[in-house]
Amino acid sequence: MDPREQWSGNVLDRARGALIGCAFGDALGAGYEFTYPAPSDEIGMIGGGIGPFAPGEWTDDTSMAIAVARAAHSGLDLRAAAGLDAVAAGFLDWLRSEPKDIGNQTARVLHEAGPDAASMARRASAITGLKGGNGSLMRTAAIGLAYLHDPEGCADAAALVSDLTHDDERAREACQIWSSAIRHAVLTGTLDGARAYLDGVAGSTRSYWSPLFDQAETGSPADFASNGWVVHALQTAWWAITTTDAGAPTHAHEAMERAVRAGRDTDTTAAITGMLVGARWGASSLPDDLVAMLHGWPGLTAVDLGDLAEGIVASTR
């Protein structure tokens, strides 16, 4: 029996949506990075940006998410040395491709890390100063898929994968929240997972993040404008998701456009948004013509991302 047969078609569609949604938001935001689109501006997959990227081409956000996804697809446990080593090797393989864009903090780690996860995490921990960038949150799409049966494992894996490049408490927590929300969305078709995760964790984490979710739901992008920081990046995504009509069939696409309109780190905030709304609504909710444009490292398309997602689900823990 094909292992995927244990899951309904809706679950598989939502699993595909997590990875394809990440790439969709990433490519949608790529051409607007470090700008602030006007309300009257049409948002499209225009390419350009700091890459410059081709129309429909994803950036480092999705490329690094693919490195995680490929390790999970191979059936490796992302909490164990072999699984983390595979993720680290994927990051370095991508780095050798001479990417068009790479985050400053990630570059500092990857350029000086050894070939395995332990050396990479040590390099990340040695960095001083501010190191809570959004670069680990942007690559969480596959982690929820890999632990559909195991909520604790999902949170543990999210923390360890984050630590490879971002030795920061808030980055670690943000990845745990978002990976858990993606897992929940794939299984249930709802957006309740982020709040449910916070309800079940230690009081210090809950007391820090719950008011920030409240602020995102009632505030504006000006309240979390430094969205290169992981906290404001998560708030921007949650704002885009919760202030868009969640009852509309076009919610996923519209939420990603809204993240782009928030400005600044538009590819990353839209990718973070896209992976969760994609997991909620499924790949089938996204416009076919725009999905068909998606492409990027390592020579993949949206079809490949969907197949990768289904393969992860087939070997899920």
C-alpha positions in Angstrom: 0.0 0.0 0.0 1.2 3.5 -0.9 1.9 5.2 2.5 0.1 8.3 1.2 -3.1 6.4 1.1 -3.5 6.8 4.9 -4.1 10.5 4.2 -7.2 12.1 2.6 -6.8 14.1 -0.6 -7.5 17.2 1.3 -4.6 16.6 3.7 -2.3 15.9 0.7 -3.5 19.1 -1.0 -2.8 21.1 2.1 0.7 19.4 2.5 1.5 20.5 -1.0 0.2 23.9 -0.2 2.7 24.4 2.6 5.7 24.1 0.3 4.1 25.6 -2.8 2.7 28.5 -0.6 6.2 29.2 0.7 7.5 29.5 -2.9 4.5 31.4 -4.1 4.8 34.1 -1.4 8.6 34.2 -1.8 8.3 34.8 -5.6 5.5 37.3 -5.1 7.5 39.4 -2.7 10.8 39.1 -4.4 10.3 42.1 -6.7 9.3 44.4 -3.9 11.9 43.8 -1.3 12.9 46.9 0.7 10.0 48.9 -0.9 6.6 49.9 0.4 4.0 49.3 -2.4 1.2 51.9 -2.5 -2.4 50.7 -1.9 -3.1 51.3 -5.6 -0.1 49.2 -6.8 -0.9 45.8 -8.4 1.1 43.0 -6.8 2.4 40.4 -9.2 5.3 38.0 -9.7 7.3 40.7 -11.5 10.8 39.5 -10.7 13.6 41.9 -10.1 14.4 42.9 -6.5 17.9 42.6 -5.1 18.6 39.3 -7.0 17.6 40.3 -9.5 15.2 37.4 -9.9 13.3 36.2 -12.9 9.5 36.5 -12.7 8.2 33.5 -10.6 11.7 32.7 -9.3 11.9 32.0 -5.6 14.8 33.3 -3.4 16.9 32.0 -0.6 13.8 31.6 1.6 12.4 28.7 -0.5 15.8 27.3 -1.4 16.8 26.8 2.2 13.3 25.4 2.9 14.0 22.9 0.1 17.2 21.8 1.8 15.2 21.0 4.9 12.5 19.3 2.9 14.9 17.1 1.0 16.4 15.8 4.3 12.9 15.1 5.6 11.9 13.5 2.3 14.7 11.0 2.7 13.1 9.8 5.9 15.7 11.1 8.2 14.8 12.4 11.7 15.5 16.1 11.8 16.2 15.8 15.5 19.1 13.3 15.0 22.6 13.9 13.9 22.1 12.3 10.5 19.1 14.4 9.7 20.6 17.6 10.8 23.8 16.8 8.9 21.7 16.3 5.8 20.1 19.7 6.3 23.5 21.3 6.8 24.8 19.7 3.7 21.8 21.0 1.8 22.5 24.5 3.0 26.2 24.3 1.9 25.2 22.7 -1.5 22.9 25.7 -2.0 25.7 28.1 -1.0 28.0 26.6 -3.6 25.5 27.5 -6.2 26.4 31.1 -5.7 22.9 32.3 -4.8 21.6 35.7 -5.9 20.7 36.6 -2.3 21.6 35.4 1.1 20.8 36.8 4.5 23.7 38.5 6.4 23.5 36.3 9.4 23.1 33.1 7.4 26.1 34.1 5.3 28.3 34.6 8.4 27.5 31.1 9.5 27.6 29.2 6.3 30.8 30.7 5.0 32.7 29.7 8.1 31.0 26.5 9.2 32.4 23.1 8.9 30.7 20.4 6.8 28.3 19.0 9.5 25.5 20.3 11.7 27.4 20.4 14.9 30.1 22.7 13.5 27.4 24.8 11.8 25.5 25.2 15.1 28.8 26.0 16.9 29.5 28.8 14.4 26.0 30.2 14.9 26.4 30.2 18.6 29.7 32.0 18.4 28.2 35.0 16.6 27.9 38.0 18.9 25.4 40.9 18.9 21.9 40.9 17.4 21.2 37.5 15.8 17.5 37.1 15.9 16.9 37.5 12.2 14.0 35.9 10.3 16.3 33.5 8.3 15.3 30.4 10.2 11.6 31.1 10.3 11.4 31.4 6.6 12.4 27.7 6.1 10.0 26.0 8.4 7.5 24.7 5.8 8.6 21.1 5.7 9.1 20.6 9.5 5.4 20.4 10.2 4.9 17.9 7.4 7.6 15.7 8.7 6.0 15.3 12.1 2.3 15.1 11.5 1.9 12.3 14.0 4.3 13.9 16.6 3.6 17.4 17.9 6.5 17.3 20.4 8.9 16.1 17.8 7.7 18.9 15.5 8.7 21.5 18.1 12.0 19.8 18.9 13.0 19.6 15.3 12.0 23.2 14.6 14.3 24.3 17.4 17.3 22.3 16.3 17.0 23.3 12.6 16.7 26.9 13.6 19.8 26.6 15.8 21.9 25.6 12.8 22.1 29.3 11.8 20.2 31.3 14.4 21.3 30.9 18.0 18.5 33.0 19.4 15.7 32.2 21.8 13.0 34.1 19.9 14.0 32.7 16.5 13.8 29.2 18.1 10.4 29.9 19.6 9.1 31.4 16.4 10.1 28.4 14.4 8.4 26.1 16.9 5.2 28.1 16.8 5.0 28.3 13.0 6.0 24.7 12.4 3.3 23.6 14.8 0.8 25.9 13.2 1.6 24.4 9.8 1.3 20.8 11.1 -2.1 21.7 12.6 -3.3 23.4 9.5 -2.4 20.4 7.3 -4.2 18.0 9.6 -7.3 20.1 10.4 -7.7 22.7 7.7 -7.7 25.5 10.3 -5.5 28.3 11.5 -5.9 27.5 15.2 -2.5 25.8 15.6 -0.3 28.8 16.6 -2.6 29.8 19.5 -3.1 26.1 20.4 0.7 25.7 20.6 1.1 28.7 22.9 -1.7 27.4 25.1 0.4 24.3 25.8 3.8 25.7 26.4 5.7 27.2 29.4 4.3 30.4 30.8 7.3 32.5 29.9 7.0 31.7 26.2 3.2 32.1 26.2 3.4 35.4 28.1 5.9 36.8 25.6 4.2 35.7 22.4 0.5 35.9 23.1 0.4 39.7 23.4 2.4 40.0 20.2 -0.2 37.9 18.4 -2.9 40.1 19.8 -1.1 43.2 18.6 -0.7 41.7 15.1 -4.4 41.0 14.9 -5.4 44.6 15.9 -2.4 46.7 14.8 -0.8 47.8 11.6 2.5 47.1 9.9 3.9 50.3 11.5 3.7 48.4 14.8 6.1 45.7 13.6 8.0 47.5 10.9 11.4 45.9 11.6 10.4 42.7 9.9 13.9 41.5 9.3 13.7 40.6 13.0 12.1 37.3 13.5 9.5 38.6 16.0 8.2 41.4 13.6 8.4 39.0 10.7 6.1 36.6 12.4 3.8 39.4 13.4 3.7 40.7 9.9 2.6 37.3 8.6 0.0 36.9 11.3 -1.4 40.4 10.6 -1.6 39.6 6.9 -3.4 36.3 7.6 -5.8 37.5 10.2 -6.8 40.8 8.7 -7.7 39.3 5.3 -11.1 37.7 4.8 -10.5 34.2 6.0 -13.8 33.0 4.6 -13.0 33.9 1.0 -11.7 31.2 -1.3 -8.9 33.6 -2.4 -7.7 34.1 1.2 -4.3 32.5 0.7 -3.4 34.6 -2.3 -4.8 37.8 -0.8 -3.0 37.3 2.5 0.3 36.9 0.7 -0.4 40.1 -1.2 -1.1 41.8 2.0 2.2 40.7 3.5 3.9 42.2 0.4 2.1 45.5 1.0 3.4 45.7 4.5 6.8 46.4 2.9 10.5 46.0 3.7 11.4 42.2 3.8 8.6 41.4 1.5 9.8 38.1 0.1 10.4 36.6 3.5 7.2 37.8 5.2 5.1 36.7 2.2 6.9 33.3 2.2 6.2 32.9 6.0 2.6 33.9 5.3 2.3 31.6 2.3 3.4 28.4 4.0 0.7 28.7 6.6 -2.1 29.8 4.4 -1.0 27.2 1.9 -1.2 24.6 4.6 -4.7 25.9 5.5 -6.2 26.1 2.1 -4.1 23.8 0.0 -2.2 24.1 -3.2 -5.4 23.9 -5.2 -6.5 27.3 -3.8 -3.7 29.2 -5.6 -4.0 30.6 -9.1 -2.8 28.1 -11.6 -1.2 30.7 -13.9 1.0 32.0 -11.1 1.8 28.6 -9.7 3.0 27.6 -13.1 5.5 30.4 -13.1 7.3 29.2 -9.9 10.8 27.9 -10.3 14.2 28.1 -8.6 17.2 26.3 -7.0 17.9 23.5 -7.5 16.1 23.5 -10.9 12.7 22.7 -9.5 9.1 23.8 -10.2 5.9 23.9 -8.2 5.1 20.4 -9.4 8.4 19.2 -7.8 7.6 21.0 -4.6 4.2 19.4 -4.4 5.7 16.0 -5.0 8.4 16.6 -2.4 5.7 17.5 0.1 3.7 14.3 -0.6 6.9 12.3 -0.2 7.6 13.8 3.2 4.0 13.0 4.3 4.5 9.4 3.1 7.4 9.0 5.5 6.0 11.2 8.3 6.6 10.3 11.9 
